[in-house]
Amino acid sequence: MHKKSSTTIHADMKSDLQKLPLLILKPIILFLFVSLSLFAFISLQTPRPIPTPEALPADLKIRPGYSSYDKYLQRQLNKTLNPKLREIWTTRDWNRKVEKFSQFFENLKQRDVLSNGSKSLCIGARVGQEVAALKRIGVEDSVGIDLVPYPPLVIKGDFHHQPFHDATFDFEFSNVFDHALYPRKFVGEVERTLKPGGICVLHVLISRRADKYSANDLYSVKPLEEMFTKSELIEVRGIDGFGLDTEVVFRKHTK
């Protein structure tokens, strides 16, 4: 058997030692690459934090428990996307609610705060029952917004950031004020997109705590009066509106 010389053995050892740093560095470099990639992915997936809470009037309270805006949106979507609820809203509930909304809106027409020519928006309209009601009584230029669209009655939109230009609508209606995590933003967007002299009608709950998906609790009309800084309160009346008890009507200042 042929034996390697000592010179050859030393040469082989030297070659192996020269390769050793690369053998060690390769897994380190791979580990760093994977770690940085994972960090970048996690950073992109990190939920948007909740901004500094709004300063609100005493009779309006934000419910705790939302660690990020994405968590808030997900909770709202849990209700909006619930297949059982959506089936109810579009079948057995449809005619009942469209009829009830039609009565509300017809009453507003009789009080001269809504007309057939009013360009109208329903905020948080889900599957669009209130939009259908407006069209039924002759207010044809009507649309709704919701986190989940329901064409052709409802387009996608977040009521904290309405997808419309300034001074777009003559009339805005909502019965989901209690779902606003940022009530001042909600009101600010209403006043931004209303035309001068435009009307906003809110159906709210004051006498008791709202449902489990609500993000705020309102204990009087005073916070609304304070937040609608570009509008005047023209009417408050009691109603029976799908669990809501008060109708509040504002008119945006003309100047």
C-alpha positions as CSV (number, residue, x, y, z in Angstrom):
1,M,0.0,0.0,0.0
2,H,1.2,3.4,-0.9
3,K,1.6,5.8,2.0
4,K,1.4,9.6,1.7
5,S,4.6,11.4,2.6
6,S,4.7,13.8,5.5
7,T,4.9,16.7,3.0
8,T,1.7,15.6,1.3
9,I,-0.1,15.2,4.6
10,H,0.9,18.7,5.7
11,A,-0.2,20.1,2.4
12,D,-3.6,18.4,2.7
13,M,-4.0,19.7,6.3
14,K,-3.1,23.2,5.2
15,S,-5.7,23.0,2.4
16,D,-8.3,21.8,4.8
17,L,-7.5,24.6,7.3
18,Q,-7.8,27.2,4.5
19,K,-11.3,25.8,3.7
20,L,-12.4,25.8,7.3
21,P,-13.3,29.5,7.6
22,L,-15.6,29.2,4.5
23,L,-17.2,26.1,6.1
24,I,-17.9,28.1,9.2
25,L,-18.9,31.3,7.5
26,K,-21.4,29.7,5.1
27,P,-24.0,28.7,7.8
28,I,-23.4,32.0,9.6
29,I,-24.1,34.0,6.4
30,L,-27.2,31.7,5.7
31,F,-28.5,32.3,9.2
32,L,-28.1,36.0,9.0
33,F,-29.9,36.1,5.6
34,V,-32.8,34.0,6.9
35,S,-33.0,36.1,10.1
36,L,-33.1,39.4,8.2
37,S,-35.6,38.1,5.8
38,L,-37.9,36.9,8.6
39,F,-37.5,40.2,10.4
40,A,-38.5,42.1,7.3
41,F,-41.5,39.9,6.9
42,I,-42.6,40.3,10.5
43,S,-42.1,44.0,10.3
44,L,-44.4,44.2,7.2
45,Q,-47.0,42.1,9.0
46,T,-47.0,44.1,12.3
47,P,-50.5,45.6,12.8
48,R,-50.8,49.4,12.5
49,P,-50.7,50.8,16.1
50,I,-53.6,52.7,17.6
51,P,-52.7,56.4,17.3
52,T,-53.0,58.7,20.4
53,P,-56.6,58.5,21.6
54,E,-58.8,61.4,20.7
55,A,-59.8,63.9,23.4
56,L,-63.6,63.3,23.7
57,P,-66.5,64.9,25.5
58,A,-67.4,63.5,28.9
59,D,-70.6,61.7,27.6
60,L,-68.8,59.7,25.0
61,K,-66.5,56.8,25.9
62,I,-64.3,54.6,23.7
63,R,-64.4,50.9,24.6
64,P,-61.0,49.4,25.6
65,G,-59.5,46.3,24.1
66,Y,-58.2,47.4,20.6
67,S,-54.4,47.0,20.5
68,S,-54.2,48.2,16.8
69,Y,-56.4,49.6,14.1
70,D,-56.2,46.3,12.3
71,K,-57.6,44.5,15.3
72,Y,-60.5,47.0,15.3
73,L,-61.2,46.4,11.6
74,Q,-61.0,42.7,12.1
75,R,-63.6,42.8,14.8
76,Q,-65.9,44.9,12.6
77,L,-65.4,42.4,9.8
78,N,-66.3,39.5,12.0
79,K,-69.8,40.8,12.1
80,T,-70.0,42.2,8.5
81,L,-68.7,38.9,7.0
82,N,-70.7,36.6,9.2
83,P,-72.4,34.3,6.6
84,K,-75.4,33.7,8.7
85,L,-76.0,37.4,9.3
86,R,-75.4,38.2,5.7
87,E,-78.0,35.6,4.6
88,I,-80.5,37.1,7.1
89,W,-79.8,40.7,5.9
90,T,-80.4,39.8,2.3
91,T,-83.4,37.5,2.7
92,R,-85.9,37.5,5.6
93,D,-84.7,40.9,7.0
94,W,-84.5,42.7,3.7
95,N,-88.1,43.7,3.1
96,R,-88.7,44.5,6.8
97,K,-85.7,46.9,7.0
98,V,-86.2,48.5,3.6
99,E,-89.8,49.2,4.5
100,K,-88.8,50.7,7.9
101,F,-86.0,52.8,6.4
102,S,-88.5,54.0,3.7
103,Q,-90.8,55.3,6.5
104,F,-87.9,57.1,8.2
105,F,-86.8,58.8,4.9
106,E,-90.3,59.6,3.8
107,N,-90.8,61.4,7.1
108,L,-87.6,63.4,6.5
109,K,-88.9,64.4,3.1
110,Q,-92.1,65.7,4.8
111,R,-89.9,67.7,7.1
112,D,-88.0,69.3,4.2
113,V,-84.6,67.9,5.1
114,L,-84.5,65.4,2.2
115,S,-85.7,65.6,-1.4
116,N,-85.7,63.4,-4.5
117,G,-82.9,65.6,-5.9
118,S,-80.6,65.0,-2.8
119,K,-77.3,63.3,-3.7
120,S,-77.2,60.9,-0.7
121,L,-74.7,58.7,1.2
122,C,-75.5,55.9,3.7
123,I,-72.5,55.3,6.0
124,G,-71.9,51.8,7.2
125,A,-74.6,50.4,4.9
126,R,-73.7,46.7,5.0
127,V,-75.8,45.2,2.2
128,G,-77.6,48.5,1.4
129,Q,-81.1,48.2,2.8
130,E,-81.2,52.0,3.5
131,V,-79.9,52.7,0.0
132,A,-82.6,50.6,-1.4
133,A,-85.1,52.5,0.8
134,L,-83.9,55.9,-0.5
135,K,-84.3,54.7,-4.1
136,R,-87.7,53.3,-3.4
137,I,-89.0,56.7,-2.2
138,G,-87.5,58.5,-5.2
139,V,-84.0,59.5,-4.0
140,E,-82.3,57.8,-6.9
141,D,-78.8,59.3,-6.6
142,S,-77.9,57.3,-3.5
143,V,-75.0,55.0,-2.5
144,G,-73.7,53.3,0.6
145,I,-70.2,52.6,1.9
146,D,-69.0,49.8,4.1
147,L,-65.8,47.9,4.7
148,V,-67.2,45.1,2.5
149,P,-68.9,46.2,-0.7
150,Y,-72.3,45.0,-1.9
151,P,-72.6,46.2,-5.5
152,P,-74.4,48.0,-6.9
153,L,-75.8,49.6,-3.7
154,V,-72.7,49.6,-1.5
155,I,-69.1,50.4,-2.4
156,K,-66.0,49.8,-0.3
157,G,-65.1,52.5,2.1
158,D,-63.9,53.2,5.7
159,F,-66.1,55.9,7.4
160,H,-62.9,57.2,9.1
161,H,-61.6,58.0,5.6
162,Q,-64.5,58.4,3.2
163,P,-63.4,57.8,-0.4
164,F,-65.1,61.0,-1.8
165,H,-64.1,64.6,-2.6
166,D,-65.1,67.5,-0.4
167,A,-68.6,68.8,-0.7
168,T,-70.0,65.8,-2.6
169,F,-73.3,65.0,-0.9
170,D,-76.5,66.9,0.0
171,F,-77.6,64.2,2.5
172,E,-75.8,61.7,4.7
173,F,-77.3,59.1,6.9
174,S,-75.8,56.6,9.4
175,N,-77.0,54.3,12.1
176,V,-73.5,53.0,13.0
177,F,-72.0,56.0,14.8
178,D,-71.4,53.6,17.8
179,H,-69.0,51.6,15.6
180,A,-66.6,54.5,15.2
181,L,-63.3,54.0,17.0
182,Y,-62.5,57.7,16.2
183,P,-65.7,59.6,16.6
184,R,-64.1,63.0,15.7
185,K,-62.8,61.5,12.5
186,F,-66.2,60.1,11.7
187,V,-67.8,63.5,12.2
188,G,-65.0,65.3,10.4
189,E,-65.5,63.1,7.3
190,V,-69.2,63.7,7.3
191,E,-68.7,67.5,7.4
192,R,-65.9,67.3,4.8
193,T,-68.0,65.5,2.3
194,L,-71.3,67.3,2.9
195,K,-72.1,70.3,0.7
196,P,-72.7,73.6,2.5
197,G,-76.3,73.5,3.7
198,G,-76.2,69.7,3.5
199,I,-78.0,67.5,6.0
200,C,-76.6,64.7,8.2
201,V,-79.0,62.4,10.1
202,L,-77.7,60.0,12.7
203,H,-79.7,57.3,14.5
204,V,-78.0,56.6,17.8
205,L,-78.5,54.8,21.1
206,I,-78.5,56.8,24.3
207,S,-80.7,55.1,26.8
208,R,-78.5,51.9,27.2
209,R,-75.3,50.3,26.1
210,A,-75.0,49.4,22.4
211,D,-74.2,46.0,21.0
212,K,-71.0,44.0,21.5
213,Y,-69.4,45.2,18.2
214,S,-69.7,48.8,19.2
215,A,-66.5,50.8,19.6
216,N,-68.0,53.6,21.7
217,D,-70.9,54.4,24.0
218,L,-72.8,57.7,23.8
219,Y,-74.7,58.9,26.9
220,S,-76.2,62.1,25.5
221,V,-76.5,64.2,22.4
222,K,-74.1,66.8,23.8
223,P,-70.9,65.2,22.4
224,L,-72.4,65.2,18.9
225,E,-73.2,68.9,19.3
226,E,-69.6,69.6,20.3
227,M,-68.0,67.6,17.5
228,F,-70.2,68.9,14.7
229,T,-68.3,72.2,14.7
230,K,-69.2,73.1,11.1
231,S,-72.9,72.4,11.5
232,E,-76.0,73.4,13.5
233,L,-78.2,70.9,15.4
234,I,-81.7,71.4,14.0
235,E,-83.6,68.5,15.5
236,V,-83.6,65.7,18.1
237,R,-86.4,63.2,18.4
238,G,-87.1,59.7,19.8
239,I,-87.4,56.8,17.4
240,D,-87.6,53.0,17.4
241,G,-85.0,52.2,14.9
242,F,-83.6,48.6,15.0
243,G,-82.5,49.0,18.6
244,L,-81.6,52.7,18.3
245,D,-83.7,55.3,20.2
246,T,-82.7,58.8,19.0
247,E,-82.6,60.6,15.7
248,V,-80.2,63.6,15.5
249,V,-80.3,66.0,12.5
250,F,-77.5,68.4,11.6
251,R,-77.3,71.0,8.9
252,K,-73.8,72.1,7.7
253,H,-73.2,75.8,7.7
254,T,-73.3,77.5,4.4
255,K,-70.3,79.6,5.2
